Amino acid sequence: MAGHFEATPGGGAAVALDEVEISILRSLAVQLLELIGPGDQPAEGEDPLAALFAEGPSKPPADPALARLFPDAYGGPGAPDGSAGAVKPEEERELRERSAEFRRFTEMDLRSGKRDDALAVVRTLDALSPAAGGGAVLTLTGDECLSWLRSLNDLRLTIGTRLEVSDEDQGEEGSLYRLPDTDPRKPMVMAYLWLGALQESLVETLMP
């Protein structure tokens, strides 16, 4: 089981983690929470229901990693609808307006969801009872598995952005393995590849 998820009864999964792996995963999840931010909380005396329907930002985040986590819905880099190709100026303007409108009403919910997923990672790790050697078996419910999958993906997107790994590079990770130990990016690269292996293992475990 070490390093690989295995299915558990009820649609969950389990993996053995050593003390260092637990510490790294928790640290990365906490850093992701800090990157995403605490979210907009209702001010003192403010109607919580009104705050629930408050509009979010209309422009993409300035931080490239956040922009990767919250891409434009239409026309921007990494747009999920694939509409980032060459378009006429008037079409580009329309796409920007549509993206701004979509972002205003969705980004706050998206941020909340990503925070919940990262918090689930932290809480499940904090609930572990380490053995004498410091390691433990992490056992996740079906819902926790989904939170982990989403959070692992967010972590990989964030680290990949910091490493300037493009979508086209995702399938050509051999060059990342060949980085010399003296390269300052090596620790981040190893974390990126390890998270990918964990994510793949969890996906395979949950497949019917």
C-alpha positions as a LaTeX table, in Angstrom:
\begin{tabular}{lrrr}
\hline
Residue & $x$ (\AA) & $y$ (\AA) & $z$ (\AA) \\
\hline
Met1 & 0.00 & 0.00 & 0.00 \\
Ala2 & 2.95 & 2.33 & 0.59 \\
Gly3 & 2.65 & 5.28 & $-1.78$ \\
His4 & $-0.37$ & 3.80 & $-3.58$ \\
Phe5 & $-4.05$ & 4.08 & $-2.76$ \\
Glu6 & $-6.09$ & 0.92 & $-2.34$ \\
Ala7 & $-9.86$ & 0.63 & $-2.36$ \\
Thr8 & $-11.72$ & 0.25 & 0.92 \\
Pro9 & $-15.29$ & $-0.94$ & 1.55 \\
Gly10 & $-17.93$ & 1.68 & 0.90 \\
Gly11 & $-16.20$ & 3.42 & $-2.00$ \\
Gly12 & $-13.29$ & 4.91 & $-0.07$ \\
Ala13 & $-9.53$ & 4.51 & $-0.36$ \\
Ala14 & $-6.49$ & 4.17 & 1.88 \\
Val15 & $-2.78$ & 4.86 & 1.53 \\
Ala16 & 0.22 & 4.44 & 3.83 \\
Leu17 & 2.16 & 7.66 & 4.37 \\
Asp18 & 5.36 & 8.20 & 6.28 \\
Glu19 & 5.98 & 11.11 & 8.61 \\
Val20 & 7.72 & 13.23 & 5.95 \\
Glu21 & 4.97 & 12.66 & 3.39 \\
Ile22 & 2.28 & 13.64 & 5.91 \\
Ser23 & 4.19 & 16.81 & 6.76 \\
Ile24 & 4.70 & 17.77 & 3.10 \\
Leu25 & 1.07 & 17.17 & 2.14 \\
Arg26 & $-0.20$ & 19.18 & 5.08 \\
Ser27 & 2.21 & 22.03 & 4.39 \\
Leu28 & 1.23 & 22.17 & 0.72 \\
Ala29 & $-2.48$ & 22.15 & 1.55 \\
Val30 & $-2.01$ & 24.98 & 4.06 \\
Gln31 & $-0.04$ & 26.98 & 1.48 \\
Leu32 & $-2.86$ & 26.41 & $-1.02$ \\
Leu33 & $-5.35$ & 27.74 & 1.52 \\
Glu34 & $-3.19$ & 30.81 & 2.02 \\
Leu35 & $-2.95$ & 31.33 & $-1.75$ \\
Ile36 & $-6.70$ & 31.05 & $-2.27$ \\
Gly37 & $-7.36$ & 33.35 & 0.66 \\
Pro38 & $-9.85$ & 33.34 & 3.53 \\
Gly39 & $-12.78$ & 34.45 & 1.40 \\
Asp40 & $-15.15$ & 37.34 & 1.90 \\
Gln41 & $-16.78$ & 37.13 & 5.31 \\
Pro42 & $-19.86$ & 39.21 & 6.18 \\
Ala43 & $-18.89$ & 42.37 & 8.02 \\
Glu44 & $-20.18$ & 42.85 & 11.54 \\
Gly45 & $-23.88$ & 43.59 & 11.40 \\
Glu46 & $-24.12$ & 42.72 & 7.69 \\
Asp47 & $-26.96$ & 40.50 & 6.54 \\
Pro48 & $-25.38$ & 37.04 & 5.90 \\
Leu49 & $-28.00$ & 36.32 & 3.22 \\
Ala50 & $-27.08$ & 39.50 & 1.34 \\
Ala51 & $-23.41$ & 38.60 & 1.60 \\
Leu52 & $-24.21$ & 35.20 & 0.11 \\
Phe53 & $-25.38$ & 36.86 & $-3.10$ \\
Ala54 & $-22.59$ & 39.44 & $-3.23$ \\
Glu55 & $-20.79$ & 39.70 & $-6.55$ \\
Gly56 & $-17.20$ & 38.61 & $-6.94$ \\
Pro57 & $-14.34$ & 40.08 & $-9.01$ \\
Ser58 & $-14.70$ & 40.63 & $-12.73$ \\
Lys59 & $-11.00$ & 40.49 & $-13.65$ \\
Pro60 & $-8.66$ & 37.47 & $-13.56$ \\
Pro61 & $-6.28$ & 37.28 & $-10.58$ \\
Ala62 & $-2.88$ & 38.92 & $-11.08$ \\
Asp63 & $-1.05$ & 35.92 & $-9.62$ \\
Pro64 & $-0.42$ & 33.43 & $-12.47$ \\
Ala65 & $-1.12$ & 30.46 & $-10.19$ \\
Leu66 & $-4.48$ & 31.87 & $-9.13$ \\
Ala67 & $-5.25$ & 32.72 & $-12.76$ \\
Arg68 & $-4.61$ & 29.03 & $-13.55$ \\
Leu69 & $-6.92$ & 27.93 & $-10.74$ \\
Phe70 & $-9.61$ & 30.43 & $-11.78$ \\
Pro71 & $-9.26$ & 30.82 & $-15.56$ \\
Asp72 & $-11.49$ & 32.92 & $-17.78$ \\
Ala73 & $-14.54$ & 30.96 & $-18.86$ \\
Tyr74 & $-14.33$ & 32.37 & $-22.39$ \\
Gly75 & $-11.37$ & 33.31 & $-24.51$ \\
Gly76 & $-8.63$ & 33.75 & $-21.92$ \\
Pro77 & $-5.50$ & 31.62 & $-21.39$ \\
Gly78 & $-6.55$ & 28.24 & $-20.17$ \\
Ala79 & $-10.20$ & 28.96 & $-20.89$ \\
Pro80 & $-12.15$ & 25.78 & $-20.14$ \\
Asp81 & $-14.27$ & 26.14 & $-23.28$ \\
Gly82 & $-11.20$ & 26.15 & $-25.51$ \\
Ser83 & $-12.07$ & 29.53 & $-27.05$ \\
Ala84 & $-8.64$ & 31.11 & $-26.66$ \\
Gly85 & $-7.79$ & 30.89 & $-30.36$ \\
Ala86 & $-7.54$ & 33.77 & $-32.82$ \\
Val87 & $-10.73$ & 35.83 & $-32.91$ \\
Lys88 & $-11.80$ & 39.14 & $-34.36$ \\
Pro89 & $-11.44$ & 42.25 & $-32.13$ \\
Glu90 & $-15.19$ & 42.59 & $-31.65$ \\
Glu91 & $-15.48$ & 38.90 & $-30.81$ \\
Glu92 & $-12.58$ & 39.20 & $-28.37$ \\
Arg93 & $-14.30$ & 42.12 & $-26.64$ \\
Glu94 & $-17.52$ & 40.13 & $-26.35$ \\
Leu95 & $-15.63$ & 37.15 & $-24.91$ \\
Arg96 & $-13.97$ & 39.39 & $-22.32$ \\
Glu97 & $-17.35$ & 40.80 & $-21.29$ \\
Arg98 & $-18.86$ & 37.33 & $-21.03$ \\
Ser99 & $-15.89$ & 36.13 & $-18.99$ \\
Ala100 & $-16.15$ & 39.10 & $-16.63$ \\
Glu101 & $-19.87$ & 38.49 & $-16.13$ \\
Phe102 & $-19.35$ & 34.78 & $-15.52$ \\
Arg103 & $-16.48$ & 35.43 & $-13.08$ \\
Arg104 & $-18.52$ & 37.91 & $-11.03$ \\
Phe105 & $-21.13$ & 35.30 & $-10.23$ \\
Thr106 & $-18.99$ & 32.14 & $-9.94$ \\
Glu107 & $-15.50$ & 32.88 & $-8.60$ \\
Met108 & $-16.52$ & 33.29 & $-4.97$ \\
Asp109 & $-18.26$ & 29.89 & $-5.00$ \\
Leu110 & $-15.28$ & 28.32 & $-6.78$ \\
Arg111 & $-12.89$ & 29.72 & $-4.18$ \\
Ser112 & $-15.12$ & 28.43 & $-1.39$ \\
Gly113 & $-15.14$ & 24.96 & $-2.93$ \\
Lys114 & $-11.36$ & 24.89 & $-3.31$ \\
Arg115 & $-10.94$ & 26.04 & 0.30 \\
Asp116 & $-13.28$ & 23.29 & 1.49 \\
Asp117 & $-11.29$ & 20.68 & $-0.44$ \\
Ala118 & $-7.94$ & 21.88 & 0.93 \\
Leu119 & $-9.39$ & 22.00 & 4.45 \\
Ala120 & $-10.56$ & 18.40 & 4.02 \\
Val121 & $-6.97$ & 17.42 & 3.21 \\
Val122 & $-5.63$ & 19.19 & 6.30 \\
Arg123 & $-8.31$ & 17.78 & 8.59 \\
Thr124 & $-7.92$ & 14.17 & 7.42 \\
Leu125 & $-4.16$ & 14.43 & 7.88 \\
Asp126 & $-4.57$ & 15.99 & 11.33 \\
Ala127 & $-6.88$ & 13.14 & 12.33 \\
Leu128 & $-4.19$ & 10.51 & 11.71 \\
Ser129 & $-2.73$ & 8.55 & 14.60 \\
Pro130 & 0.94 & 8.06 & 13.68 \\
Ala131 & 2.57 & 4.74 & 14.51 \\
Ala132 & 5.85 & 4.43 & 16.38 \\
Gly133 & 7.83 & 5.25 & 13.25 \\
Gly134 & 5.81 & 8.39 & 12.56 \\
Gly135 & 3.87 & 7.00 & 9.61 \\
Ala136 & 0.17 & 6.21 & 9.38 \\
Val137 & $-2.48$ & 4.79 & 7.09 \\
Leu138 & $-4.75$ & 7.50 & 5.70 \\
Thr139 & $-8.26$ & 6.13 & 5.17 \\
Leu140 & $-10.69$ & 8.30 & 3.21 \\
Thr141 & $-14.44$ & 8.09 & 2.68 \\
Gly142 & $-15.84$ & 8.42 & $-0.83$ \\
Asp143 & $-16.55$ & 12.14 & $-0.35$ \\
Glu144 & $-13.10$ & 12.72 & 1.12 \\
Cys145 & $-11.55$ & 10.97 & $-1.88$ \\
Leu146 & $-13.23$ & 13.49 & $-4.19$ \\
Ser147 & $-11.98$ & 16.41 & $-2.09$ \\
Trp148 & $-8.48$ & 14.95 & $-2.20$ \\
Leu149 & $-8.63$ & 14.47 & $-5.95$ \\
Arg150 & $-9.68$ & 18.07 & $-6.53$ \\
Ser151 & $-7.12$ & 19.44 & $-4.09$ \\
Leu152 & $-4.28$ & 17.34 & $-5.53$ \\
Asn153 & $-5.19$ & 18.71 & $-8.95$ \\
Asp154 & $-5.19$ & 22.28 & $-7.60$ \\
Leu155 & $-1.78$ & 21.73 & $-6.03$ \\
Arg156 & $-0.36$ & 20.36 & $-9.26$ \\
Leu157 & $-1.77$ & 23.27 & $-11.26$ \\
Thr158 & $-0.26$ & 25.72 & $-8.77$ \\
Ile159 & 3.16 & 24.09 & $-8.65$ \\
Gly160 & 3.14 & 23.53 & $-12.41$ \\
Thr161 & 2.50 & 27.24 & $-12.92$ \\
Arg162 & 5.37 & 28.15 & $-10.62$ \\
Leu163 & 7.58 & 25.76 & $-12.62$ \\
Glu164 & 6.17 & 27.16 & $-15.89$ \\
Val165 & 5.00 & 23.72 & $-16.95$ \\
Ser166 & 2.48 & 24.18 & $-19.76$ \\
Asp167 & $-0.43$ & 21.89 & $-20.60$ \\
Glu168 & 1.63 & 20.54 & $-23.51$ \\
Asp169 & 4.42 & 19.60 & $-21.11$ \\
Gln170 & 2.15 & 17.56 & $-18.85$ \\
Gly171 & 2.71 & 14.36 & $-20.81$ \\
Glu172 & 6.46 & 14.86 & $-21.18$ \\
Glu173 & 7.59 & 14.72 & $-17.57$ \\
Gly174 & 10.73 & 12.69 & $-18.26$ \\
Ser175 & 12.76 & 15.88 & $-18.63$ \\
Leu176 & 11.67 & 16.93 & $-15.14$ \\
Tyr177 & 13.08 & 13.71 & $-13.70$ \\
Arg178 & 16.42 & 14.46 & $-15.34$ \\
Leu179 & 16.97 & 17.79 & $-13.57$ \\
Pro180 & 20.31 & 17.76 & $-11.73$ \\
Asp181 & 20.19 & 17.78 & $-7.94$ \\
Thr182 & 21.88 & 21.19 & $-7.97$ \\
Asp183 & 18.92 & 22.76 & $-9.81$ \\
Pro184 & 17.01 & 24.93 & $-7.30$ \\
Arg185 & 13.73 & 23.76 & $-8.85$ \\
Lys186 & 14.42 & 20.10 & $-8.00$ \\
Pro187 & 12.48 & 19.95 & $-4.67$ \\
Met188 & 9.44 & 21.58 & $-6.25$ \\
Val189 & 9.69 & 19.29 & $-9.28$ \\
Met190 & 9.84 & 16.19 & $-7.09$ \\
Ala191 & 6.77 & 17.38 & $-5.17$ \\
Tyr192 & 4.97 & 18.02 & $-8.48$ \\
Leu193 & 5.73 & 14.52 & $-9.79$ \\
Trp194 & 4.89 & 12.85 & $-6.48$ \\
Leu195 & 1.53 & 14.61 & $-6.29$ \\
Gly196 & 0.83 & 13.45 & $-9.84$ \\
Ala197 & 1.57 & 9.85 & $-8.88$ \\
Leu198 & $-0.72$ & 10.11 & $-5.83$ \\
Gln199 & $-3.48$ & 11.62 & $-7.95$ \\
Glu200 & $-3.17$ & 8.93 & $-10.61$ \\
Ser201 & $-3.18$ & 6.19 & $-7.98$ \\
Leu202 & $-6.33$ & 7.60 & $-6.37$ \\
Val203 & $-8.07$ & 7.93 & $-9.75$ \\
Glu204 & $-7.26$ & 4.31 & $-10.64$ \\
Thr205 & $-8.48$ & 3.14 & $-7.22$ \\
Leu206 & $-11.84$ & 4.86 & $-7.63$ \\
Met207 & $-12.44$ & 3.63 & $-11.17$ \\
Pro208 & $-15.13$ & 0.92 & $-11.36$ \\
\hline
\end{tabular}
